[in-house]
Amino acid sequence: MGYEINKGADRPLQVRGVVGMDYLGLLVKWIIGIVVVGGVSAVFVPLPGWMIFIACGIGIYVIYVRLVQRSSNQGTGGYTRQQARLKLPGILTVRRDSVYRNLRKQ
């Protein structure tokens, strides 16, 4: 079972529609998390194994489809830009009120 990996000159890595290493890393983390949660729930939740298996499969498919959509919309560096945007302060504090006075004059 092999996966097609498309990589040309000056192009980002693309595996089955997921573009960029950031999104591929997220996909792997989500898959590992879903499998671990499924394994733990198989031990502690009194449900048949096939139901837990199907739930894990559906969860992995939903995550895959959403990451393909995000990577196609935002491009290669979209995840990095989003993480950098979260680090920006929401409110800027200014020690002097002259900035606001100058705005009122205009």
N, CA, C and O atoms as CSV, one atom per row, in Angstrom:
chain,resi,resn,atom,element,x,y,z
A,1,MET,N,N,0.850,-1.166,0.000
A,1,MET,CA,C,0.000,0.000,0.000
A,1,MET,C,C,0.897,1.231,0.000
A,1,MET,O,O,1.585,1.495,0.986
A,2,GLY,N,N,0.897,1.963,-1.062
A,2,GLY,CA,C,1.745,3.137,-1.165
A,2,GLY,C,C,0.909,4.396,-1.313
A,2,GLY,O,O,-0.216,4.365,-1.812
A,3,TYR,N,N,1.480,5.494,-0.873
A,3,TYR,CA,C,0.809,6.783,-0.972
A,3,TYR,C,C,1.544,7.627,-1.995
A,3,TYR,O,O,2.774,7.641,-2.052
A,4,GLU,N,N,0.751,8.339,-2.811
A,4,GLU,CA,C,1.345,9.233,-3.795
A,4,GLU,C,C,1.827,10.496,-3.112
A,4,GLU,O,O,1.066,11.166,-2.414
A,5,ILE,N,N,3.082,10.815,-3.315
A,5,ILE,CA,C,3.649,12.046,-2.770
A,5,ILE,C,C,4.070,12.906,-3.944
A,5,ILE,O,O,4.954,12.530,-4.715
A,6,ASN,N,N,3.440,14.057,-4.080
A,6,ASN,CA,C,3.745,14.968,-5.178
A,6,ASN,C,C,4.636,16.084,-4.663
A,6,ASN,O,O,4.264,16.820,-3.749
A,7,LYS,N,N,5.799,16.203,-5.249
A,7,LYS,CA,C,6.700,17.301,-4.876
A,7,LYS,C,C,7.495,17.655,-6.117
A,7,LYS,O,O,8.255,16.842,-6.641
A,8,GLY,N,N,7.308,18.874,-6.575
A,8,GLY,CA,C,8.069,19.355,-7.706
A,8,GLY,C,C,9.070,20.399,-7.248
A,8,GLY,O,O,9.204,20.672,-6.055
A,9,ALA,N,N,9.760,20.970,-8.196
A,9,ALA,CA,C,10.718,22.020,-7.858
A,9,ALA,C,C,9.964,23.250,-7.367
A,9,ALA,O,O,9.021,23.709,-8.012
A,10,ASP,N,N,10.384,23.778,-6.224
A,10,ASP,CA,C,9.777,24.967,-5.616
A,10,ASP,C,C,8.295,24.791,-5.315
A,10,ASP,O,O,7.526,25.750,-5.379
A,11,ARG,N,N,7.898,23.583,-4.991
A,11,ARG,CA,C,6.505,23.324,-4.625
A,11,ARG,C,C,6.468,22.637,-3.272
A,11,ARG,O,O,7.391,21.895,-2.937
A,12,PRO,N,N,5.411,22.870,-2.479
A,12,PRO,CA,C,5.321,22.222,-1.172
A,12,PRO,C,C,4.954,20.753,-1.306
A,12,PRO,O,O,4.449,20.314,-2.339
A,13,LEU,N,N,5.214,20.012,-0.254
A,13,LEU,CA,C,4.868,18.605,-0.210
A,13,LEU,C,C,3.352,18.455,-0.194
A,13,LEU,O,O,2.654,19.191,0.503
A,14,GLN,N,N,2.843,17.485,-0.977
A,14,GLN,CA,C,1.401,17.251,-1.036
A,14,GLN,C,C,1.152,15.751,-0.983
A,14,GLN,O,O,1.651,14.999,-1.821
A,15,VAL,N,N,0.374,15.321,0.011
A,15,VAL,CA,C,0.029,13.919,0.157
A,15,VAL,C,C,-1.485,13.801,0.218
A,15,VAL,O,O,-2.109,14.286,1.162
A,16,ARG,N,N,-2.072,13.168,-0.771
A,16,ARG,CA,C,-3.515,12.939,-0.841
A,16,ARG,C,C,-4.334,14.207,-0.597
A,16,ARG,O,O,-5.345,14.160,0.103
A,17,GLY,N,N,-3.920,15.316,-1.154
A,17,GLY,CA,C,-4.670,16.556,-1.057
A,17,GLY,C,C,-4.263,17.468,0.086
A,17,GLY,O,O,-4.625,18.644,0.088
A,18,VAL,N,N,-3.516,16.955,1.061
A,18,VAL,CA,C,-3.066,17.785,2.174
A,18,VAL,C,C,-1.755,18.425,1.763
A,18,VAL,O,O,-0.773,17.733,1.493
A,19,VAL,N,N,-1.740,19.766,1.716
A,19,VAL,CA,C,-0.573,20.492,1.225
A,19,VAL,C,C,0.182,21.086,2.404
A,19,VAL,O,O,-0.411,21.760,3.246
A,20,GLY,N,N,1.479,20.840,2.468
A,20,GLY,CA,C,2.325,21.449,3.487
A,20,GLY,C,C,2.591,20.538,4.663
A,20,GLY,O,O,1.738,19.746,5.064
A,21,MET,N,N,3.791,20.663,5.213
A,21,MET,CA,C,4.207,19.811,6.325
A,21,MET,C,C,3.451,20.130,7.609
A,21,MET,O,O,3.239,19.240,8.432
A,22,ASP,N,N,3.037,21.390,7.797
A,22,ASP,CA,C,2.292,21.739,9.006
A,22,ASP,C,C,0.985,20.967,9.080
A,22,ASP,O,O,0.636,20.419,10.125
A,23,TYR,N,N,0.263,20.928,7.963
A,23,TYR,CA,C,-1.018,20.226,7.944
A,23,TYR,C,C,-0.824,18.712,8.021
A,23,TYR,O,O,-1.648,18.014,8.611
A,24,LEU,N,N,0.254,18.199,7.432
A,24,LEU,CA,C,0.522,16.766,7.552
A,24,LEU,C,C,0.832,16.394,8.999
A,24,LEU,O,O,0.400,15.345,9.477
A,25,GLY,N,N,1.580,17.249,9.699
A,25,GLY,CA,C,1.854,17.013,11.118
A,25,GLY,C,C,0.577,17.040,11.942
A,25,GLY,O,O,0.390,16.206,12.828
A,26,LEU,N,N,-0.307,17.998,11.654
A,26,LEU,CA,C,-1.595,18.048,12.353
A,26,LEU,C,C,-2.416,16.795,12.086
A,26,LEU,O,O,-3.047,16.257,12.996
A,27,LEU,N,N,-2.409,16.333,10.851
A,27,LEU,CA,C,-3.165,15.132,10.499
A,27,LEU,C,C,-2.661,13.925,11.276
A,27,LEU,O,O,-3.457,13.140,11.790
A,28,VAL,N,N,-1.356,13.774,11.363
A,28,VAL,CA,C,-0.778,12.647,12.097
A,28,VAL,C,C,-1.126,12.741,13.582
A,28,VAL,O,O,-1.471,11.735,14.202
A,29,LYS,N,N,-1.039,13.950,14.159
A,29,LYS,CA,C,-1.377,14.124,15.580
A,29,LYS,C,C,-2.843,13.781,15.851
A,29,LYS,O,O,-3.154,13.105,16.832
A,30,TRP,N,N,-3.731,14.242,14.990
A,30,TRP,CA,C,-5.141,13.944,15.169
A,30,TRP,C,C,-5.414,12.450,15.039
A,30,TRP,O,O,-6.186,11.896,15.822
A,31,ILE,N,N,-4.792,11.789,14.065
A,31,ILE,CA,C,-5.011,10.351,13.884
A,31,ILE,C,C,-4.524,9.589,15.107
A,31,ILE,O,O,-5.216,8.694,15.590
A,32,ILE,N,N,-3.354,9.926,15.609
A,32,ILE,CA,C,-2.836,9.257,16.803
A,32,ILE,C,C,-3.770,9.501,17.991
A,32,ILE,O,O,-4.049,8.576,18.754
A,33,GLY,N,N,-4.252,10.724,18.153
A,33,GLY,CA,C,-5.166,11.043,19.246
A,33,GLY,C,C,-6.472,10.261,19.151
A,33,GLY,O,O,-6.963,9.748,20.157
A,34,ILE,N,N,-7.034,10.169,17.954
A,34,ILE,CA,C,-8.290,9.438,17.774
A,34,ILE,C,C,-8.094,7.955,18.049
A,34,ILE,O,O,-8.953,7.321,18.663
A,35,VAL,N,N,-6.977,7.395,17.604
A,35,VAL,CA,C,-6.713,5.977,17.847
A,35,VAL,C,C,-6.513,5.712,19.346
A,35,VAL,O,O,-7.003,4.707,19.862
A,36,VAL,N,N,-5.806,6.595,20.042
A,36,VAL,CA,C,-5.600,6.421,21.485
A,36,VAL,C,C,-6.926,6.530,22.233
A,36,VAL,O,O,-7.216,5.711,23.106
A,37,VAL,N,N,-7.734,7.542,21.894
A,37,VAL,CA,C,-9.036,7.691,22.542
A,37,VAL,C,C,-9.928,6.491,22.235
A,37,VAL,O,O,-10.660,6.022,23.107
A,38,GLY,N,N,-9.870,6.000,21.020
A,38,GLY,CA,C,-10.647,4.809,20.669
A,38,GLY,C,C,-10.199,3.586,21.447
A,38,GLY,O,O,-11.032,2.793,21.885
A,39,GLY,N,N,-8.881,3.420,21.628
A,39,GLY,CA,C,-8.375,2.290,22.404
A,39,GLY,C,C,-8.765,2.374,23.864
A,39,GLY,O,O,-9.142,1.371,24.470
A,40,VAL,N,N,-8.678,3.560,24.430
A,40,VAL,CA,C,-9.062,3.735,25.833
A,40,VAL,C,C,-10.559,3.522,26.006
A,40,VAL,O,O,-10.995,2.893,26.970
A,41,SER,N,N,-11.343,4.044,25.072
A,41,SER,CA,C,-12.791,3.862,25.184
A,41,SER,C,C,-13.193,2.411,24.944
A,41,SER,O,O,-14.217,1.971,25.467
A,42,ALA,N,N,-12.425,1.663,24.177
A,42,ALA,CA,C,-12.725,0.243,23.978
A,42,ALA,C,C,-12.563,-0.531,25.272
A,42,ALA,O,O,-13.243,-1.534,25.490
A,43,VAL,N,N,-11.665,-0.071,26.133
A,43,VAL,CA,C,-11.443,-0.750,27.408
A,43,VAL,C,C,-12.510,-0.349,28.435
A,43,VAL,O,O,-13.016,-1.201,29.165
A,44,PHE,N,N,-12.850,0.934,28.494
A,44,PHE,CA,C,-13.698,1.428,29.575
A,44,PHE,C,C,-15.172,1.590,29.217
A,44,PHE,O,O,-16.011,1.606,30.118
A,45,VAL,N,N,-15.515,1.710,27.952
A,45,VAL,CA,C,-16.907,1.935,27.552
A,45,VAL,C,C,-17.511,0.596,27.113
A,45,VAL,O,O,-16.927,-0.106,26.288
A,46,PRO,N,N,-18.672,0.245,27.660
A,46,PRO,CA,C,-19.266,-1.051,27.297
A,46,PRO,C,C,-20.010,-1.005,25.967
A,46,PRO,O,O,-21.231,-1.160,25.922
A,47,LEU,N,N,-19.273,-0.793,24.900
A,47,LEU,CA,C,-19.832,-0.819,23.545
A,47,LEU,C,C,-19.115,-1.896,22.753
A,47,LEU,O,O,-17.975,-2.247,23.059
A,48,PRO,N,N,-19.784,-2.421,21.734
A,48,PRO,CA,C,-19.103,-3.402,20.874
A,48,PRO,C,C,-17.905,-2.759,20.157
A,48,PRO,O,O,-17.912,-1.562,19.870
A,49,GLY,N,N,-16.906,-3.551,19.882
A,49,GLY,CA,C,-15.696,-3.044,19.245
A,49,GLY,C,C,-15.934,-2.464,17.872
A,49,GLY,O,O,-15.272,-1.501,17.482
A,50,TRP,N,N,-16.876,-3.038,17.123
A,50,TRP,CA,C,-17.111,-2.540,15.767
A,50,TRP,C,C,-17.672,-1.130,15.781
A,50,TRP,O,O,-17.412,-0.354,14.861
A,51,MET,N,N,-18.449,-0.780,16.824
A,51,MET,CA,C,-18.987,0.579,16.907
A,51,MET,C,C,-17.870,1.588,17.178
A,51,MET,O,O,-17.847,2.671,16.593
A,52,ILE,N,N,-16.960,1.229,18.057
A,52,ILE,CA,C,-15.831,2.110,18.363
A,52,ILE,C,C,-14.927,2.241,17.144
A,52,ILE,O,O,-14.425,3.328,16.857
A,53,PHE,N,N,-14.716,1.143,16.426
A,53,PHE,CA,C,-13.902,1.158,15.215
A,53,PHE,C,C,-14.513,2.071,14.156
A,53,PHE,O,O,-13.802,2.849,13.519
A,54,ILE,N,N,-15.826,1.979,13.967
A,54,ILE,CA,C,-16.509,2.828,12.983
A,54,ILE,C,C,-16.448,4.291,13.409
A,54,ILE,O,O,-16.245,5.172,12.573
A,55,ALA,N,N,-16.622,4.558,14.710
A,55,ALA,CA,C,-16.550,5.941,15.204
A,55,ALA,C,C,-15.154,6.523,14.971
A,55,ALA,O,O,-15.027,7.684,14.583
A,56,CYS,N,N,-14.109,5.728,15.203
A,56,CYS,CA,C,-12.738,6.197,14.947
A,56,CYS,C,C,-12.531,6.470,13.460
A,56,CYS,O,O,-11.909,7.466,13.089
A,57,GLY,N,N,-13.046,5.594,12.618
A,57,GLY,CA,C,-12.921,5.786,11.167
A,57,GLY,C,C,-13.614,7.038,10.688
A,57,GLY,O,O,-13.077,7.774,9.861
A,58,ILE,N,N,-14.805,7.285,11.202
A,58,ILE,CA,C,-15.543,8.495,10.830
A,58,ILE,C,C,-14.807,9.738,11.329
A,58,ILE,O,O,-14.725,10.738,10.616
A,59,GLY,N,N,-14.273,9.681,12.549
A,59,GLY,CA,C,-13.519,10.817,13.084
A,59,GLY,C,C,-12.286,11.130,12.258
A,59,GLY,O,O,-11.997,12.295,11.982
A,60,ILE,N,N,-11.561,10.098,11.863
A,60,ILE,CA,C,-10.359,10.301,11.043
A,60,ILE,C,C,-10.745,10.870,9.682
A,60,ILE,O,O,-10.059,11.751,9.164
A,61,TYR,N,N,-11.837,10.376,9.097
A,61,TYR,CA,C,-12.265,10.876,7.789
A,61,TYR,C,C,-12.670,12.352,7.876
A,61,TYR,O,O,-12.321,13.140,6.997
A,62,VAL,N,N,-13.399,12.729,8.922
A,62,VAL,CA,C,-13.833,14.127,9.075
A,62,VAL,C,C,-12.622,15.045,9.240
A,62,VAL,O,O,-12.565,16.114,8.632
A,63,ILE,N,N,-11.660,14.631,10.059
A,63,ILE,CA,C,-10.448,15.444,10.249
A,63,ILE,C,C,-9.684,15.570,8.942
A,63,ILE,O,O,-9.194,16.650,8.611
A,64,TYR,N,N,-9.578,14.481,8.199
A,64,TYR,CA,C,-8.870,14.506,6.918
A,64,TYR,C,C,-9.533,15.473,5.938
A,64,TYR,O,O,-8.851,16.269,5.293
A,65,VAL,N,N,-10.854,15.405,5.825
A,65,VAL,CA,C,-11.565,16.275,4.877
A,65,VAL,C,C,-11.407,17.739,5.276
A,65,VAL,O,O,-11.196,18.594,4.416
A,66,ARG,N,N,-11.505,18.035,6.564
A,66,ARG,CA,C,-11.358,19.429,7.011
A,66,ARG,C,C,-9.941,19.953,6.776
A,66,ARG,O,O,-9.765,21.109,6.391
A,67,LEU,N,N,-8.926,19.108,7.005
A,67,LEU,CA,C,-7.557,19.564,6.766
A,67,LEU,C,C,-7.272,19.746,5.280
A,67,LEU,O,O,-6.516,20.643,4.906
A,68,VAL,N,N,-7.864,18.911,4.426
A,68,VAL,CA,C,-7.711,19.116,2.981
A,68,VAL,C,C,-8.331,20.445,2.572
A,68,VAL,O,O,-7.757,21.178,1.768
A,69,GLN,N,N,-9.496,20.757,3.120
A,69,GLN,CA,C,-10.140,22.032,2.805
A,69,GLN,C,C,-9.315,23.212,3.308
A,69,GLN,O,O,-9.115,24.185,2.581
A,70,ARG,N,N,-8.833,23.130,4.555
A,70,ARG,CA,C,-8.026,24.233,5.099
A,70,ARG,C,C,-6.735,24.416,4.329
A,70,ARG,O,O,-6.336,25.546,4.047
A,71,SER,N,N,-6.075,23.315,3.983
A,71,SER,CA,C,-4.800,23.450,3.279
A,71,SER,C,C,-4.999,23.970,1.865
A,71,SER,O,O,-4.141,24.683,1.345
A,72,SER,N,N,-6.119,23.625,1.234
A,72,SER,CA,C,-6.351,24.157,-0.118
A,72,SER,C,C,-6.745,25.632,-0.060
A,72,SER,O,O,-6.413,26.390,-0.972
A,73,ASN,N,N,-7.446,26.051,0.995
A,73,ASN,CA,C,-7.836,27.465,1.116
A,73,ASN,C,C,-6.681,28.351,1.557
A,73,ASN,O,O,-6.480,29.429,0.999
A,74,GLN,N,N,-5.920,27.908,2.554
A,74,GLN,CA,C,-4.898,28.769,3.156
A,74,GLN,C,C,-3.516,28.582,2.553
A,74,GLN,O,O,-2.664,29.456,2.706
A,75,GLY,N,N,-3.272,27.490,1.884
A,75,GLY,CA,C,-1.963,27.276,1.272
A,75,GLY,C,C,-0.956,26.687,2.240
A,75,GLY,O,O,-1.311,26.240,3.330
A,76,THR,N,N,0.296,26.692,1.833
A,76,THR,CA,C,1.356,26.035,2.582
A,76,THR,C,C,1.604,26.677,3.929
A,76,THR,O,O,1.673,25.974,4.937
A,77,GLY,N,N,1.738,27.975,3.977
A,77,GLY,CA,C,2.074,28.648,5.226
A,77,GLY,C,C,0.875,29.122,6.004
A,77,GLY,O,O,1.027,29.931,6.919
A,78,GLY,N,N,-0.316,28.650,5.678
A,78,GLY,CA,C,-1.524,29.122,6.335
A,78,GLY,C,C,-1.568,28.804,7.813
A,78,GLY,O,O,-1.998,29.637,8.610
A,79,TYR,N,N,-1.135,27.622,8.192
A,79,TYR,CA,C,-1.143,27.241,9.599
A,79,TYR,C,C,-0.152,28.081,10.385
A,79,TYR,O,O,-0.444,28.495,11.507
A,80,THR,N,N,1.013,28.338,9.813
A,80,THR,CA,C,2.023,29.159,10.471
A,80,THR,C,C,1.520,30.591,10.637
A,80,THR,O,O,1.723,31.198,11.689
A,81,ARG,N,N,0.868,31.137,9.615
A,81,ARG,CA,C,0.306,32.487,9.712
A,81,ARG,C,C,-0.770,32.554,10.779
A,81,ARG,O,O,-0.851,33.535,11.518
A,82,GLN,N,N,-1.602,31.517,10.868
A,82,GLN,CA,C,-2.659,31.498,11.868
A,82,GLN,C,C,-2.077,31.453,13.281
A,82,GLN,O,O,-2.573,32.142,14.172
A,83,GLN,N,N,-1.044,30.658,13.495
A,83,GLN,CA,C,-0.418,30.574,14.811
A,83,GLN,C,C,0.266,31.891,15.176
A,83,GLN,O,O,0.245,32.296,16.338
A,84,ALA,N,N,0.873,32.564,14.192
A,84,ALA,CA,C,1.506,33.859,14.455
A,84,ALA,C,C,0.451,34.915,14.776
A,84,ALA,O,O,0.679,35.787,15.614
A,85,ARG,N,N,-0.694,34.839,14.118
A,85,ARG,CA,C,-1.762,35.801,14.373
A,85,ARG,C,C,-2.314,35.646,15.787
A,85,ARG,O,O,-2.724,36.631,16.401
A,86,LEU,N,N,-2.329,34.418,16.311
A,86,LEU,CA,C,-2.821,34.206,17.674
A,86,LEU,C,C,-1.888,34.804,18.722
A,86,LEU,O,O,-2.323,35.116,19.831
A,87,LYS,N,N,-0.611,34.965,18.383
A,87,LYS,CA,C,0.355,35.515,19.332
A,87,LYS,C,C,0.320,37.036,19.394
A,87,LYS,O,O,0.870,37.626,20.324
A,88,LEU,N,N,-0.315,37.676,18.425
A,88,LEU,CA,C,-0.405,39.133,18.425
A,88,LEU,C,C,-1.343,39.582,19.539
A,88,LEU,O,O,-2.333,38.908,19.822
A,89,PRO,N,N,-1.044,40.710,20.171
A,89,PRO,CA,C,-1.938,41.184,21.231
A,89,PRO,C,C,-3.251,41.678,20.642
A,89,PRO,O,O,-3.281,42.307,19.584
A,90,GLY,N,N,-4.327,41.381,21.345
A,90,GLY,CA,C,-5.638,41.828,20.890
A,90,GLY,C,C,-5.859,43.302,21.160
A,90,GLY,O,O,-6.507,43.993,20.374
A,91,ILE,N,N,-5.324,43.783,22.265
A,91,ILE,CA,C,-5.473,45.184,22.649
A,91,ILE,C,C,-4.082,45.764,22.867
A,91,ILE,O,O,-3.274,45.191,23.597
A,92,LEU,N,N,-3.809,46.881,22.246
A,92,LEU,CA,C,-2.536,47.557,22.432
A,92,LEU,C,C,-2.684,48.580,23.557
A,92,LEU,O,O,-3.640,49.356,23.578
A,93,THR,N,N,-1.765,48.575,24.459
A,93,THR,CA,C,-1.807,49.559,25.541
A,93,THR,C,C,-0.828,50.690,25.226
A,93,THR,O,O,0.301,50.459,24.794
A,94,VAL,N,N,-1.288,51.902,25.453
A,94,VAL,CA,C,-0.476,53.082,25.196
A,94,VAL,C,C,-0.366,53.841,26.505
A,94,VAL,O,O,-1.363,54.034,27.201
A,95,ARG,N,N,0.841,54.273,26.844
A,95,ARG,CA,C,1.052,54.969,28.114
A,95,ARG,C,C,0.628,56.437,28.057
A,95,ARG,O,O,0.346,57.039,29.093
A,96,ARG,N,N,0.583,57.005,26.878
A,96,ARG,CA,C,0.233,58.416,26.763
A,96,ARG,C,C,-1.104,58.553,26.049
A,96,ARG,O,O,-1.416,57.786,25.137
A,97,ASP,N,N,-1.881,59.528,26.469
A,97,ASP,CA,C,-3.171,59.726,25.824
A,97,ASP,C,C,-3.100,60.719,24.664
A,97,ASP,O,O,-4.129,61.057,24.080
A,98,SER,N,N,-1.898,61.188,24.324
A,98,SER,CA,C,-1.769,62.128,23.207
A,98,SER,C,C,-2.153,61.467,21.880
A,98,SER,O,O,-2.582,62.146,20.947
A,99,VAL,N,N,-2.002,60.174,21.800
A,99,VAL,CA,C,-2.397,59.470,20.578
A,99,VAL,C,C,-3.895,59.642,20.343
A,99,VAL,O,O,-4.321,59.892,19.215
A,100,TYR,N,N,-4.691,59.511,21.395
A,100,TYR,CA,C,-6.134,59.641,21.263
A,100,TYR,C,C,-6.554,61.088,21.026
A,100,TYR,O,O,-7.511,61.350,20.297
A,101,ARG,N,N,-5.841,62.020,21.638
A,101,ARG,CA,C,-6.148,63.431,21.417
A,101,ARG,C,C,-5.897,63.823,19.957
A,101,ARG,O,O,-6.674,64.572,19.365
A,102,ASN,N,N,-4.827,63.319,19.397
A,102,ASN,CA,C,-4.532,63.600,17.990
A,102,ASN,C,C,-5.572,62.984,17.070
A,102,ASN,O,O,-5.872,63.551,16.019
A,103,LEU,N,N,-6.120,61.860,17.431
A,103,LEU,CA,C,-7.162,61.248,16.605
A,103,LEU,C,C,-8.439,62.074,16.655
A,103,LEU,O,O,-9.126,62.192,15.640
A,104,ARG,N,N,-8.779,62.652,17.811
A,104,ARG,CA,C,-9.989,63.440,17.930
A,104,ARG,C,C,-9.898,64.722,17.131
A,104,ARG,O,O,-10.919,65.208,16.644
A,105,LYS,N,N,-8.726,65.281,16.980
A,105,LYS,CA,C,-8.548,66.529,16.263
A,105,LYS,C,C,-8.830,66.362,14.770
A,105,LYS,O,O,-9.249,67.309,14.105
A,106,GLN,N,N,-8.604,65.187,14.257
A,106,GLN,CA,C,-8.772,64.980,12.811
A,106,GLN,C,C,-10.180,64.837,12.396
A,106,GLN,O,O,-10.459,64.658,11.210
